[in-house]
Amino acid sequence: TSYTTYQGKSVGVETMEQKIISIPPHTTKLIKGFIITPSIYRNCDLLLVPYQKDNKLNARVSSLKFSSNDSPLNFSNHVKYYVGEQKTGHSVKNNFYMGEVKNMNYKDATRSIYPEWCGVKQGKIKVVKDASANKFYLQYKINPRKAMKH
């Protein structure tokens, strides 16, 4: 088994908010996302493009699962918040890891919908079938002249 491990760093521009932000109980504050990794994950046990004519397995999805210990991608965020007039605040560190990677054909990963706005159907768009807040997707194109199996 051969695999690639990525190490990255996210750099962003901070927009200063009000000095004091009040977030009432049982509500949320949206924090804009960041790019986790711009690179595709490659592994000899993972088909790069499943369900091709030359693929003897005819698998529609090629996937690998990981634990936090063997994941090729680990990252974290740090949040510090204050309640009331506290001077020291509370720090929270959230650790994340890539638990699974799946390669699939674009047609198998997406579906077409007609979103509505104010009761009026809009033009057809493609959306990811299995979209979720705890998942991220990288779309990449393969050059057929330089086709790689893994």
N, C-alpha and C positions, 0 to 999 in steps of 0.2 A: 504494500500500500504506500502510495506517495501522495502527499498533500502539500498545499501551500498555506502558510500562516501569514495573516496580514496584521500589521500594527499601524494604527492611524492616530491622527490627532485632528480634532475639529476646532476650527478657528472661526469666530463669527464677529459680527458687529453688534455691540450692545446699544440699545436705545434706552436712554435714561427715562424711567417712569417717575411718577410722583414719589416724593421722599417716603411718604407713608401710604400704603395701599391697604384698604380695609377689605377683607374677604370674609363675608358672613359665613356662619356654620352651614355645613351641608351644601356648599357651592364650590365652584372650581375656578381656577385662573388658568387660561390657556397660555402655554409657553410654546412659542414657535419651535418646530422641529429643526433638526440638523442632519446633514448627510452622514450616515453611519459608515458606509464604504462605497466608493464609486467603482470598485473592481469586482469582476466576477470571481467566484470561488471555483477553483479547478482541483480535481482529485482523480486519480486513476480508477477509482471505484465508482465514479459518477459520470454518466453519459452526458456530454455537453448538449447534444440535441437528441432527445429520445424520439422514438417513432419515426425514424427515417427508413427509406427503402432498404438500405444496407444493414439496418439494425435487426439482427436475427431474433432478438427477444420480443420485438414489437411492443416494448414497454411504452406506455403513454407518459409516464413520469419516472424520472430517475431521482432517487433521494438518498440522503445519508442523515443519520441522527447523531447528536452529540450530547454529552453531559457538560456541566460547567467546567469540569477538569480537562476535558479533551477538545473543547470547542476551539476552532481556529479564530474566533472573533469574540473578544470580551471587551466590554466598555462600561463606564459608570457615569453617573452625574452626582453632583453635590448640591444640596439645597440647604440654605440657612434661613430660618424664619424666627420672627419675634412675636410674642403674644403680649398685648397690653404694653406696659412701660418697661418690659424686660430689657436689661442691658447686655446680657450675655447671649441670649437666643438659643435656639436648638438647631443642631446640625444633623442632616440626614444624608446618608450615602446610599444610592441605589446601584446595585451591580446587575448587569445584564450580560447574556451570552447568546450566541446563535445556537439554538437547540436543534435545528433541522435546516437542511438546504435541499431544495427541489429544483430540478431543471425540467421544464415542460414547454411544449409548443405553445406559441402565442394563442392559437385558436382554442386550445384546451384550457388556457389560463384566463381567458376573457369571455365576456358575453356582451351583447348589444342591448342597450336600453334607450328608451325615449323619456328623458326627464321632463317633469312638468314644472312650470313656473306660473303661479297664479291661475292654476287650472288649465293652462294652455300647454299642449304637448310641444316639446322642443325637438330639435334635430337629433338624429341617432348618434349616440356616443358609445365607445367601448369602455367597460369597467372590468376590474379584476373580480373574478367570481368569488374568491375566498378572501376578500379584503377584510382586514381586522386591525385594530389599534396596536396589537402586539406582533404584527408582521410587517416586513418591508419587502419590496420587490425591485429587482434590477432588470430592465429590459436591455437586451443586447442583440446585435445582428451578427450573423455568421457569414463570412465571405465563402461562397460555395467553392471557389477555386483553391482556398486554403482550408478546406474542411478538416476538422480535427474530431476524433471520436470522444476524447475526454477533455 
